Amino acid sequence: MSHKISKYTPSIFQGTLELSRARGITLSSEHPLEQVITKVLFITLAVLLAGYIYFVGSSVMNIIARKEADAQTTQIQSSIAVLEQQYFAVGQSVSPEKQASLGLSPISNTDYVYRPGNAASAGTIASNAI
């Protein structure tokens, strides 16, 4: 004998939920592929996390290496400036009379070599980069 809860019948716009018909879907049992999918998702997450850490770490190390290279470039440029200053000071003190006593002779037929490369562009890197 079925017992009615309400004396009113539902309208045609109200739905009914028949739980006895939904026997194929239960949340109390585990799906056969659930463990495999969970493992695949965790492995994918671990690989993505490791890749993220690697790329962020390599970016940071690249920035540190670039700043150190900039500092070394500045140090080398200042030592070159000191050497140029000494060169010009010595060049001014050598007179034509002194040249012969030092064993220097005039140079004729001079050729210069130009080698373009990365060394010429070392000072053009923007200093406000990341």
MARVO-706080 format. One record per residue (C-alpha): residue in three letters; x, y, z. Coordinates in steps of 0.02 Angstrom, whole numbers, plus 50000, padded with zeros to 5 digits. Layout:
residues N
ALAXYZ;...
//
This chain:
residues 130
MET500005000050000;SER500745016449949;HIS500515031350060;LYS500345048449980;ILE501295062650061;SER500235076249989;LYS498465076949926;TYR498975088549785;THR499545081749619;PRO501075090049541;SER500835101949397;ILE501385097449222;PHE502865109549240;GLN503545100549393;GLY504645085549365;THR504755069949467;LEU506345061449524;GLU506245042749508;LEU507725036049606;SER507235018049576;ARG507635019949389;ALA509425026649416;ARG510205009949461;GLY511675011049337;ILE512465026449419;THR513025024649598;LEU514315034849691;SER514695021349817;SER515635010149693;GLU517245014049603;HIS517345015049415;PRO518635002949340;LEU519625016849254;GLU519575028849401;GLN521265023449474;VAL522115024249303;ILE521405041449265;THR521915047749438;LYS523695041449415;VAL523815049149241;LEU523185065849307;PHE524435065849451;ILE525875061149337;THR525375074749214;LEU525275087349356;ALA526995082049419;VAL527765083649245;LEU526985100849219;LEU527575106449391;ALA529345100249359;GLY529365108949189;TYR528765125149268;ILE530105124349403;TYR531445120349272;PHE530985134749157;VAL530795147449296;GLY532455141849372;SER533365142649206;SER532655160149175;VAL533265166049344;MET534985158349316;ASN535075166549144;ILE534675183549219;ILE535995181249354;ALA537295175949224;ARG536865190949116;LYS537075202949262;GLU538755195049304;ALA539275196549121;ASP538765214949122;ALA539805217749279;GLN541315209049201;THR541085219149041;THR541105235249143;GLN542665229549236;ILE543555224949074;GLN543065241448993;SER543765251149140;SER545405241349135;ILE545515244548947;ALA545235263148979;VAL546665263149106;LEU547805254148982;GLU547345266448844;GLN547735280848960;GLN549435273248999;TYR549725270148814;PHE549375288248768;ALA550455294248913;VAL551905283448854;GLY551585288448673;GLN551745306848717;SER553395303948807;VAL554215294948660;SER555045307448546;PRO555855303948376;GLU557565304648459;LYS557045292148592;GLN556295280248463;ALA557985275748391;SER558695271848564;LEU557205260348600;GLY557465251148435;LEU555865257748352;SER555825261348167;PRO554525269648055;ILE553205258247981;SER552775258347798;ASN551395248847708;THR550155245947852;ASP548615234747831;TYR547175233447955;VAL546005218747982;TYR544175221048029;ARG543265206248108;PRO541445209748151;GLY540765199048291;ASN539825198248453;ALA541185207148551;ALA540755223548465;SER538935222448521;ALA539275218548705;GLY538895236348759;THR537255237748663;ILE536235226048774;ALA534855235348865;SER535215236849049;ASN533385237449100;ALA532965219949037;ILE532195207349154;
//
